[in-house]
Amino acid sequence: DAKMTPLARVRTAVDMVKEGIITKEEAILKVKAEHVIQLLYPRIDPNAKAKPIAKGLPASPGAVSGQVVFHPDDAVAWAKEGKKVILVRIETKPDDVHGFYAAVGILTSRGGMTSHAAVVARAIGKTAVVGAEALDVHEEEKYFKVGDIVVKEGDWITIDGNSGNVYLGIVPTIEGGLIPELAEILNWADEVRKLGVRANADVPEDAEVALKFGAEGIGLLRIERMFRKPERLELLRKVILSESVEERTKYLEPLASMIKEDFKGIFKIMNSKPVIVRLIDPPLHEFLPKPEEILQEIYELKARGAPENVIKEKEWLLRRVRALQEANPMLGHRGVRVGVTNPEIYYYLSKAILEATAELVKEGYNPIVEIMIPQVSDVNEIRYVKQKAILPALEDVEKRYGVKLNVKIGTMVETVRACLAMNEIAKEVDFISFGTNDLTQAVFSFSRDDVENKFMPFYLQEKILPNNPFQTLDVKGVGKLIEMAVKSARENNPKIEIGICGEHGGDPDSIMFLYKAGLDYVSASPFRVPVARLAAAQATIKYTKKDVKVSYDV
């Protein structure tokens, strides 16, 4: 019955297996990814009569109600008082993330499905609606408008991350969770699938969620997410703004000590399971204050008659931030290029990873740690940062702790040239992982944060493209590069491990293709791990068990 609820569909499939009517494989094929998502996350009660006041992109599933706040610090403060809050921003940046953890949901007026707000919300399982352009957000004055409607700080709203709808007030929802019947089907899926499933997780809490949902390791730990705490962000900013190696090292040492404890926490939770840590990747400007914000502070300081030395310090900061600005930061000084020009940054980040590993080994744990170099386009970049940063850090840590560490070194494949030059790159690494968010952007020459709001809906409506390529992998373009790179990697390094850590790792249609392309594993946001487990099993059944009928009819 096509009108069956997801809950009824899953329960019926399990009952039919137990009664001998269908096989486990047939039951796996009867459950769709959207059924899993609808069961795991809260959803709007279909009997609710609410009418949306705005619509954005459904960036992270779930349906939540909360009081509106406009600043991440307010989200934290209100949450400590036991209030449920929804963080509303024009767009978000890395130093907003503490507000994400405090809020029940995130709403932005700008951004696409792979914007900062969308990616972080999915990673930590928070409901999010992004790019709701009808919202006129006034962060400083703490209100937003939609036409004649004014919503102030403290007012209640409901956001639906399944549809992108935004509602006034509290709208009734139905709770979600991993019901026993769904857990049983996922266990059957694990017996069948050949494709590994890992999670993208950045803090110990994410790792625990990933394990709960059945992840077999961490395929992407983004080191930059560890800098969200204010004292760490302040140190990182000093690292970026430093004008000499000596000055930079002075701030890197305490920063490395701080994040080492986070690594220990995650490696301990994932004991005996692989954890891939990506060295810092985003454009450095993302961690700095905006020039206009600093300029405003200078005007205010002068107006108040602040001391000359305070004003001069702000003016120096403005000069440095302007000097570091780039015309196109996503294609500029980021990823491995930072490691090449400033190897001391990659040295200290590697040292923090390796010290955490060594300490756990001495404590009797079995950490399986892999270090990933991002944004590579030439094999010489890998050789350079290995020789100047990663291997010296490994040697120093092994000497200091008196242990021998078996740490794999690999690269994230997110540039077109890396795919084309895989015959050289594969010989220099132990593993590769496709970063399909950036790879898709590079192949299409799309600015991913812009296209989804500006013209992607029209492209989909007019069938210029069959799917949003940032949600479902573009098989004809990006897919061809992946197939080419996988074939070349296997030919030049038969022992190489190959995975994917882009958002496509949690998309069922993309997983079908990735299984055929010959990957070893996919990695998805923790809350997408059950979907990936199911889809990986469905891919195995579809391509290896021809006698099983593919049907969603119960």
C-alpha positions, 0 to 999 in steps of 0.5 A: 500500500503506497499510503503506508506510513514509514513506520507501518512499512518497516514493521510490515517488512520485518513481519513478512520476513519472520512469517517466511513470506519474503527474504531479508534481501527483499525486505531491505529493498522494500525500505526507502532512504526517506522512510529511514530519515522520516523515522529517525527525525521529528516531523511536522504532524500531518494533521497540523493546520499551520501555514508557512510564512517563508520557505528555504532549502531543507538543509538538515532534516527534522522539525523543531520549534524554538525561541528566536535568537540572533547571536550564537552567544545568546543561543548558549546563554538561553540554552543554559536557562533551559530554553529551546532556541532557533539561531537565526542568521543571515549566514553563518561562519566558523565562530558561530558553531558553539551556537549551533550546539546550543540551538535546536535548529538553525535558520539562515536567509543566505546559503545553499545545501553545502553552505557552512550552516548546512554542512555543520547542521547535518554533521551534528544532527541539528535541523536547519533551513538555509537560504530563506531569502524572503527573510530580511534579517537584522542581526544587530537589532534582533528581529527579522521581517517577512513582508509585513510580519515582524519576528523579534528575539524571543518569539516562537517559530517552527522550522521544517528541515524536511521541506524548508518551511518556516512557521510562526509559533509552535507547530505540533510534531511527531517524534523520531528515533531508531525503532527496533524494527528499523534496527533489525533491517539495518542489521540485515543490511550489514550482513549483505553490504560490501561497501564500508560505512564510516561517519564524518565526525569532528568532536567526541559527541559526534563520534558517539552518535556515529557509533550508535548509528553503526559507523565502522570508523570516521572517514572525515574528521575536520580539524578546523571544527575543533577551533570553534571554542573562543579561546582556540579561535583567538589563538588560531587568529593569532597564528594566521595573523603572525608575520614570522615563523617564530611568532606563529610557533609561539601560538601553535604550541598551546593550540596544539596542546588544546586540540590534542585532548579532543583527538584523544577523546575521539580516538578513544571512543573509536578504539580499533576503528579507523579515524581519518583526520584532515589537516586544515582545509578552509580558506584562512579568511573564514577564521578572521573578522571581516574588514568592515567590522574592524573598521566600525570598531575603529570609528567607535574607538575614535568616537569614544576617545580610546587610548592611541595604542588601542586604536593603533592595534586595531588599525594594524589588525585591519591592515593584516586582514586586508593583506590576507584578503583574496579575490577568490578564497575558495581557489586561493591560499587554503588546504595543502597550499597553507602547509607548503607555504607554512609547514610549521602549521601542518607540523604542529597539527600533525604533532597534536594528532600523533601525540594523542595517538602515542598516549593512547597506545601507552595507555593500552588502547588501539587507535587506528589513525590516518592523516589526510592532506586536502586540496592537493593537485600535484604529487610534489605538494604531498611529498613536500608536506610529508617531508617538511611537516608530517614525517618530522612530527611523526619522528619527534613523537615516536622519539619522545614517547618511545613508541612506533606508530603505524599511521597512514598518510593519504589525500583528499581528492577534490581537484580535477587535476588530482583525478587526472594525475592519480597515476603519480599521486597513488604511489605516494599515499596509503589512501585517497578519499574523494571530497565531492563537495569541492570536486563538484564545484570545480568540475561545474565551475559553480560557486556552490553557495550561490548557485542553489539560491540563484539559478539551481531551482530554475535549472531543475524546473527546466530539466537543464540538470536532472538533479542538484549535483551537490546533493546527488552525484553528477555521474556523467561528469564528476562520476567519470573523473572518479571512475578514471581516478579509481582505476588509475589508483588501483593500477598504480597502488593495488593496496590503496584504500579508496573512500568518499567523504563528501556529502554524497556519501549519505545520498542513496543514488550516489551510493549506488554509483560509488559501489559500482565505481569500486570504492571501499567505503562511503563516509556520511554525517552521523545521522545519515549513517543508517541511510548509507548502511541501507543504500550500500546493502541495496547496491550490493543486492541490485548489482550482485543478486539478479534474482531478487526483485527490486520492489518497494511494494509491501 
